[in-house]
Amino acid sequence: MDIQKLSDKIIADAYKRRIEDVYILPKAEDYQLFERKGKNRTLKQNFSKEIGQQLISRFKYLGQMDIGEKRKVQSGALTYRSEHSSVNEKIRLRLSSVGDYQHRETLVIRLLYPLSDQHFRCFSTEDLVALHRYTKERGLYLFSGPVGSGKTSLMYRLAQENAEQIITVEDPVELEEATFLQLQVNEKIHQSYEELLKLSLRHRPDLLIVGEIRDALTAQMTLRAALTGHRVFATIHARELAGILPRIEELMGYQQALIGCLKGIVYQEILPDKEQSSAVLWSYQFFEKIQEEPTKRSDKEAIFQVVKEKCWQTSHLQAERNDWRSYPFEEIE
């Protein structure tokens, strides 16, 4: 079997049907290929052990991962160009592999679709307009949502509204954008989040995009960037809008400085619409700080003035009342 043709077919077929993840998993003496879209995971094919291993090795090679290492967790990313299918587009993939206790590898392939894609939809175009309007000021904006919910795609779309110098720091780079300076974390050559964020600030970008706030050090560097007058977008893991602020405080402790620079928080999920296509549902809050007299409030009790907000329950109810109709993303004037 021609492994290149098989891998081309797997990716092209998944891309045409807007599949979110492809899994190549060992089972007994063979391998299975699953696809996931939304909450549905479907078995598509069975392969021999040899074919399964060859497929994993091919994708790892393309993703610049260590083919010889079959035990440790590895991640990679690539732009896939199919030579043996009807799909002519460049497809951005993110890869993750690990071996089990029997040294059998598994591979997860995430297909990344930009929000500007004609197939991408949302439940409220008014929300998209609000996101564009309230993310233009200097300061820190935090984006959260489940894995694969399009956080990076949303940040990129918002960034593209202005012809500015935009720098991204990611691990790995998920979406290729020729107009951005995209920096990728590489610990092997000492390019950590910390080092790349320091470098980015020296370039004085109009917008800095941080792929993910994973630890206290990255949180502190991201906060520093916002405090020095930059506009900063960053993602952070939280299960709901109300969980974003507790999560950032958990990472770096309470800091009065956060109140001075945090401008907005956004939470999003991808849900099935009326036609069972994928669409984005949002909740968000955008802030202005209220200056309180010290005699009335402690520093920790200083609050934000919410200038625009929409809770998850309201968004969900609105979509439900609209019979879960969704709309294609349109250009914002």
C-alpha positions, 0 to 999 in steps of 0.5 A: 500500500502506498502510504503517501496516497493513503495519508493524502486520502485520510486528510483530504476526506477529513478536510472536506467533511470538516472533521476536527480530529483524526485518531490512529490508535492501536488495538490488539494486533492492528490499528484503527482510524477514528474521526471526531466531529463535535462530540461524535467519534466514528470508526472509519478504518482498520489497518494492519500493524505495519500500515498503522506504524508507517502512517504514524511515522510519515506524519511524525516525519512531516511534523518534524518529530523524532521518529525514533522516539516511540515512548515520550509525548511529542507534538508537532505541526505542519502545513499539509499539501495533498498530491494525490487528492482533489483537495488543492488547499494547504491544510494546517495540522497539529500532531500529538503522539505518545506510546503505551506501556507496550511501546505501541504509538498513538497519533492524534491529528487536529485539522485547523480551520481559520475563522475566515474560512467560508465554511465557518459559522457562528450563532450571532453575527452581532457578537462577532461585531462586538468582539471586533469593537471592544478588542482594539484598545491597548491592554490584555484580552484573555480567550478561553474554551475547550480544545479545538474551539477556535480560540487561535482562529478568533484571535487571528481574525481580530488581529487582521482588522488592522494593518499593524505589526503583529507578533505571535508566540506559540507552541506550536504555530497552528495557523500560518499567516504571512502578514504576522511575525510568527515565533515558535517555542523550541526548547532544544535551542533554548527558545522558551516562551519566556525568551520569545516574549522578551524578544517580542517586546524589543520589537515593540509590536502593535499586537502580541498574541500568546498561544497559551498561558500555561504556567506562572512565568508565562503569565507574568511575562504576558502581564508585563507585556500588557503593562508596558502599553502593548495590546496582548491576546492570550489563551488560557484554560478555563471551563467557563467565562467565570473561571478565567479570572480565578485561573489567571490568579491561580497561576500568578497569585492576585496582583493589583497590576492585573486590574490595571491592564485587563480589558476583556475575557472571552469564552467560546465553544463550537456547537452543532447548528440546525443543519448539524454543521459546526458554529461558534457560541460566545460569552464575554465581558469587557472592562474599564477599571473603577478607581475606588478610594482606599478607605472604602475598598482594599486593593483586592476588592477593586472592581471593574466596570463592565462596558459590554457583556453577554453571559453564556446562558443568554447566548444559549437561550438566544440560539435556542430561540432562533432554532439554532440557526447559524450564519457565515462569518462576514467581513466587518467594516 
